[in-house]
Amino acid sequence: MNVVMVGPFGLRPRGTMSVRALPMAKALAVRGHAVTMLLPPWQNPEDAGRCWEKEGIHIENISLPPRLPLLFHALIALRLTRRALALHPDVVHFFKPKAYSGLTHWLLARLPRTRRPRLVVDTDDWEGPGGWNEIGGYTPAQRRFFAWQERWGLTHANAVTVASRTLESLVWAMGVPPQQVFYVPNGVARRQEAGGRRQEAGSRKQETRDVPSCTSHPASCILLYTRFFEFPVRRVIEVLHRVRETAPEVRLLVVGKGLFGEEEQLLGLAQETGLADAVEYVGWVESEALSAYFTQADLAIYPFDDTLVNRTKCAVKLLDLLAAGVPVVAEAVGQNREYIRHGETGWLVAPGDVEGFAEAVVRLLENRELRERLGQAAANDVRQRFAWERLVETVERAYGVEE
């Protein structure tokens, strides 16, 4: 089958195309499908016009038109549409029902049914009211347009792939027949080793002695690997404060960068509360270097507010931690409850319960055997239940491939 995947942006700096579409495409290629990724690299124009092959996938960044108001957007959509048709696909898979991929979907849907390929829409976030429209910094006109695009795109496709159970329910509520909606959460490569985390316990931290972090301290290390927007920063400080009442030498290692400078707020609150020496901020880290930080952590925390945005998203960072064998304490919201089996592959706490969160962290810090068991079970579990090699079978059904 000839598949074209259309993105709303390039492979970077945003993650949907690199952490969702690309591994999905690789798994499809292994099963014999021809896959081309068409990308409009408006956020990284240095990639415009670049094409390359990656593990059997053809990645093509379209050239960008002059940046003239409105015309720029229309021309990008037209270029994506023309190029998609020129590839004679059996299926066009649009990632996110908004922006340029949404416009391309709208243009292709104008073709007569006999001339157009099968149109499939993927949604991995809720974009409209209560979703990214509320936190994305959009203008009122953009919010109205994106809300319309989302509803139109999800209800005018041959099939919809969704990254979470909540998105599945929301698409059903729009009137899309259940047989046209396919649950495809984010996954991992089964053949990939489990992050290299669970080596011999005695050598676990020596391997990363050159990385500036908790390794220079004998105290327990808690990892916060995050983009920050999923929770109020103050709650992290409150949890750390309560944990240190029982384990005063515990340190917090923070890996990641906020969308809106939340890391500065975190460091400021740590200073105000006398916890500045207990918090070490690393910042954004290349994916290739993450394992060096994962191996240092005794456990990771994953705070997560009970909001519509969080219920609908499918947290890749949480999946990264579990696949690497890091024991995780997470708030029981949305897909977190799908990825973690409480007490078996991680620890879930009620959202917003600071005391319960801190108690769970202390419990794991005091029980190394429990941490090791949870971490190993998590790595094995996600590579069985959420392996792309397995999930892609559902993608094929969305494409109309007969079993």
C-alpha positions in Angstrom: 0.0 0.0 0.0 1.2 3.5 -0.9 0.8 5.8 2.1 1.4 9.5 2.4 1.5 11.1 5.8 0.9 14.8 6.0 2.1 16.8 9.0 1.1 20.3 10.2 4.8 21.1 10.8 8.2 19.5 10.4 10.0 16.9 12.5 11.1 19.6 14.9 10.9 21.4 17.2 7.4 19.9 18.0 7.2 16.2 18.6 4.1 14.8 16.9 5.7 13.9 13.6 9.0 12.7 15.1 7.6 10.7 18.1 4.3 9.5 16.6 4.1 9.6 12.9 7.7 8.6 12.2 7.8 5.4 14.3 4.4 4.5 13.0 5.7 4.9 9.4 8.8 2.8 10.2 6.5 0.0 11.5 4.4 0.2 8.3 7.5 0.1 6.1 8.6 -3.1 7.9 5.3 -4.6 6.9 5.9 -3.8 3.3 4.1 -0.5 2.8 5.6 2.4 0.9 5.5 5.5 3.2 6.2 9.2 2.4 6.1 11.9 5.0 5.2 15.3 3.6 6.1 18.1 5.9 5.8 21.9 5.9 8.8 23.0 7.9 7.6 26.5 8.7 9.1 26.4 12.2 12.5 25.3 10.9 12.8 26.8 7.4 16.4 25.7 7.0 14.9 22.2 6.2 12.6 23.6 3.4 13.1 21.5 0.2 15.2 18.9 1.9 14.4 15.2 1.2 16.0 12.1 2.6 15.4 8.4 3.3 15.3 7.1 6.9 14.8 3.3 7.6 12.7 2.8 4.5 10.7 6.0 4.9 10.9 8.9 2.4 10.8 12.2 4.2 10.1 15.3 2.1 10.0 18.9 3.4 8.2 21.0 0.9 9.7 24.3 -0.2 8.2 27.4 1.6 6.5 30.2 -0.3 7.1 33.9 0.4 5.8 34.9 3.9 2.9 37.0 2.7 -0.2 37.3 5.0 -2.8 34.6 4.3 -1.2 33.7 1.0 1.6 31.9 2.8 -0.8 29.5 4.4 -2.9 28.9 1.3 0.2 28.2 -0.8 1.6 25.7 1.7 -1.7 23.8 1.7 -1.8 23.8 -2.1 1.8 22.6 -2.3 1.1 19.8 0.2 -2.0 18.8 -1.8 -0.4 18.8 -5.2 2.6 16.8 -4.0 0.4 14.3 -2.2 -1.6 13.7 -5.3 1.5 13.4 -7.4 2.6 10.5 -5.3 -0.6 8.5 -6.2 -1.3 7.3 -2.7 -3.8 4.7 -1.6 -4.1 6.4 1.7 -3.4 9.9 3.0 -3.0 10.1 6.7 -3.3 13.6 8.2 -1.6 14.2 11.5 -3.8 16.6 13.6 -7.1 17.9 12.1 -5.9 21.5 12.1 -3.5 24.0 10.5 -1.8 22.8 7.3 -2.7 19.1 7.5 -6.3 20.1 8.1 -6.3 22.5 5.1 -4.8 19.8 2.9 -7.5 17.4 4.1 -10.2 19.9 3.2 -8.7 20.4 -0.3 -8.4 16.7 -1.0 -11.9 16.1 0.2 -13.1 18.4 -2.6 -12.1 15.8 -5.2 -14.7 13.3 -6.6 -14.8 10.1 -4.5 -13.6 8.1 -7.5 -10.4 10.3 -7.7 -9.4 10.7 -4.2 -7.5 8.3 -1.9 -8.7 7.0 1.4 -8.5 9.9 3.9 -7.5 9.1 7.5 -7.1 11.7 10.3 -5.0 11.2 13.3 -5.6 13.2 16.5 -3.3 13.0 19.5 -4.5 16.1 21.4 -7.8 18.0 21.9 -7.4 21.2 20.0 -10.7 23.0 20.5 -12.6 24.5 23.5 -11.0 23.3 26.7 -8.0 22.0 24.8 -5.0 23.6 23.2 -7.1 26.5 22.1 -7.0 27.6 25.8 -3.2 27.4 26.3 -1.7 27.8 22.8 -1.6 31.6 22.8 -3.8 31.8 19.7 -5.9 34.8 18.6 -9.7 34.6 18.9 -9.9 34.1 15.1 -7.4 31.3 15.2 -9.3 29.6 18.1 -12.5 29.7 16.2 -10.9 28.4 13.0 -9.0 25.5 14.8 -12.2 24.5 16.6 -14.0 24.3 13.3 -11.2 22.5 11.6 -11.1 19.9 14.3 -14.8 19.1 14.2 -14.9 19.1 10.4 -11.8 17.0 10.0 -12.8 14.4 12.5 -16.2 14.0 11.0 -15.2 14.0 7.3 -12.7 11.2 7.2 -12.9 7.6 6.1 -11.3 6.7 9.4 -9.9 8.4 12.5 -6.9 7.2 14.6 -6.9 8.5 18.2 -4.1 8.4 20.7 -6.2 8.2 23.8 -9.4 6.6 25.1 -10.8 10.1 26.0 -10.2 11.2 22.3 -12.0 8.0 21.2 -15.0 9.0 23.3 -15.0 12.6 22.1 -14.9 11.5 18.4 -17.7 9.0 19.0 -19.7 11.9 20.6 -19.4 13.8 17.4 -21.4 11.1 15.7 -18.5 9.3 14.0 -19.4 5.5 13.9 -17.3 3.4 16.3 -16.1 1.2 13.4 -14.4 4.3 11.9 -12.5 5.2 15.0 -9.2 3.3 15.8 -7.4 3.5 19.1 -3.7 3.8 18.5 -1.8 5.1 21.5 1.8 6.2 21.3 4.2 3.2 21.4 7.8 2.0 21.5 9.9 -0.2 19.4 9.8 -3.7 20.8 13.2 -4.6 19.4 14.8 -1.6 21.2 16.6 -2.5 24.4 14.9 -1.3 27.6 16.8 1.9 27.8 19.8 0.3 29.3 18.6 1.2 32.7 18.5 -2.1 34.5 22.1 -3.1 34.5 23.9 -4.4 37.5 22.9 -2.3 40.5 26.5 -1.6 41.5 27.4 0.0 38.2 24.2 1.9 37.5 25.5 5.3 38.5 29.1 4.9 37.7 28.3 4.9 34.0 27.0 8.5 34.1 29.7 10.1 36.3 30.5 12.7 33.6 26.9 14.0 33.5 26.3 16.9 35.8 23.4 15.9 38.1 22.5 14.0 41.2 25.5 11.6 40.7 27.7 13.9 42.8 25.5 13.4 45.8 24.9 10.2 47.8 21.3 11.1 48.4 18.3 9.6 46.7 17.5 11.2 43.3 14.0 12.0 42.1 13.6 12.7 38.4 11.1 15.2 36.9 11.1 14.8 33.1 8.6 17.2 31.8 7.3 20.0 29.6 5.7 21.6 32.7 2.4 22.7 31.3 0.5 19.6 32.6 0.6 20.7 36.2 1.0 23.8 38.5 4.7 24.1 39.3 4.0 24.8 43.0 2.7 21.3 43.5 6.1 19.9 42.6 7.7 22.0 45.3 5.0 21.0 47.8 5.6 17.3 47.1 9.4 17.7 47.4 9.0 19.6 50.7 6.8 16.9 52.2 9.2 14.1 51.0 12.2 15.8 52.5 10.4 15.9 55.9 10.9 12.1 55.9 14.0 11.9 53.6 15.9 15.2 54.1 18.7 14.4 51.7 16.5 13.7 48.7 17.3 15.8 45.6 15.1 16.6 42.6 16.7 16.4 39.1 14.6 18.3 36.5 15.0 17.5 32.8 13.0 19.4 30.3 11.9 22.9 29.3 8.6 24.6 29.8 6.5 26.0 27.0 6.1 29.3 28.8 9.2 29.6 31.0 7.8 27.5 33.8 11.2 26.3 34.8 12.0 29.8 36.0 9.0 29.7 38.2 10.1 26.3 39.6 13.5 27.6 40.5 12.1 30.7 42.0 9.8 28.8 44.2 12.6 26.5 45.3 14.6 29.6 46.3 11.7 31.0 48.2 11.0 27.8 50.1 14.6 27.1 51.0 14.8 24.2 48.6 17.2 25.7 46.0 20.0 23.3 47.0 17.7 20.4 46.6 16.8 21.2 43.0 19.0 20.7 40.0 17.8 21.9 36.7 19.3 20.4 33.5 17.0 21.9 30.9 16.2 20.4 27.5 18.2 17.3 26.6 18.6 15.5 23.3 16.8 12.2 23.2 20.1 10.3 22.7 21.4 11.6 26.0 18.3 10.9 28.1 19.3 7.5 29.2 22.3 9.0 31.1 19.8 10.9 33.3 17.3 8.1 33.6 19.9 5.8 35.0 20.6 8.2 37.8 17.1 8.4 39.1 15.9 6.2 42.0 12.4 7.0 40.7 10.5 9.6 38.6 7.5 11.7 39.4 4.8 12.5 36.8 2.4 15.1 38.1 -0.7 15.6 35.9 -3.7 17.8 36.4 -7.1 16.4 35.7 -7.9 18.7 32.7 -9.3 18.0 29.3 -5.9 18.6 27.7 -4.3 16.0 29.9 -7.1 13.5 29.7 -6.9 13.5 25.9 -3.1 13.5 25.5 -0.9 10.5 25.3 2.3 11.4 27.2 5.4 10.3 25.3 7.6 11.3 28.2 5.8 9.0 30.6 6.2 6.2 28.0 9.9 7.0 27.7 10.3 6.6 31.5 8.4 3.3 31.7 10.2 1.8 28.7 13.6 2.7 30.3 12.6 0.9 33.4 12.4 3.9 35.6 9.9 3.4 38.5 7.3 6.1 38.3 4.8 7.7 40.6 2.1 9.4 38.5 -1.3 11.1 38.9 -4.1 8.9 37.7 -5.4 10.9 34.8 -6.2 9.9 31.2 -3.7 7.7 29.5 -1.5 7.5 32.6 -4.0 4.9 33.8 -3.6 3.0 30.5 0.2 3.0 30.6 0.6 2.1 34.3 -0.9 -0.9 36.1 -1.1 0.4 39.7 1.2 -1.5 42.0 2.5 -3.7 39.2 4.3 -1.4 36.7 4.2 1.9 38.5 2.3 3.8 41.2 -0.8 5.9 40.6 -2.1 8.6 43.0 -5.2 10.7 42.9 -4.8 13.9 40.9 -4.1 16.9 43.1 -3.4 14.8 46.3 -0.1 16.3 47.4 0.1 14.3 50.6 -0.7 11.0 48.9 1.8 11.8 46.2 4.6 12.5 48.7 3.7 9.3 50.7 3.9 7.2 47.5 7.4 8.7 46.7 8.6 8.0 50.2 7.3 4.5 50.1 9.2 3.7 46.9 12.4 5.5 48.1 12.4 3.3 51.2 11.8 0.0 49.3 14.5 -0.6 46.7 13.2 -4.1 45.9 9.7 -2.6 45.0 11.3 0.1 42.8 13.3 -2.5 40.9 10.3 -4.7 40.5 8.1 -1.9 39.2 10.8 -0.6 36.8 11.5 -4.0 35.3 7.8 -4.8 35.0 7.1 -1.5 33.3 9.8 -1.9 30.7 8.5 -5.4 29.8 4.9 -4.4 29.9 5.0 -1.4 27.5 7.1 -3.3 25.1 4.4 -6.0 24.9 1.2 -3.9 25.0 2.5 -0.8 23.3 5.0 -2.0 20.8 4.6 -0.2 17.4 5.1 -3.5 15.7 1.7 -4.5 17.3 -0.1 -1.1 17.2 0.5 -0.8 13.5 -1.9 -3.6 12.9 -4.7 -1.3 14.0 -3.3 1.4 11.7 -3.6 -1.0 8.8 -7.3 -1.6 9.7 -7.8 2.2 9.6 -6.3 2.1 6.1 -8.8 -0.6 5.0 -6.3 -3.4 4.9 -8.1 -6.7 5.3 -6.9 -8.9 8.2 
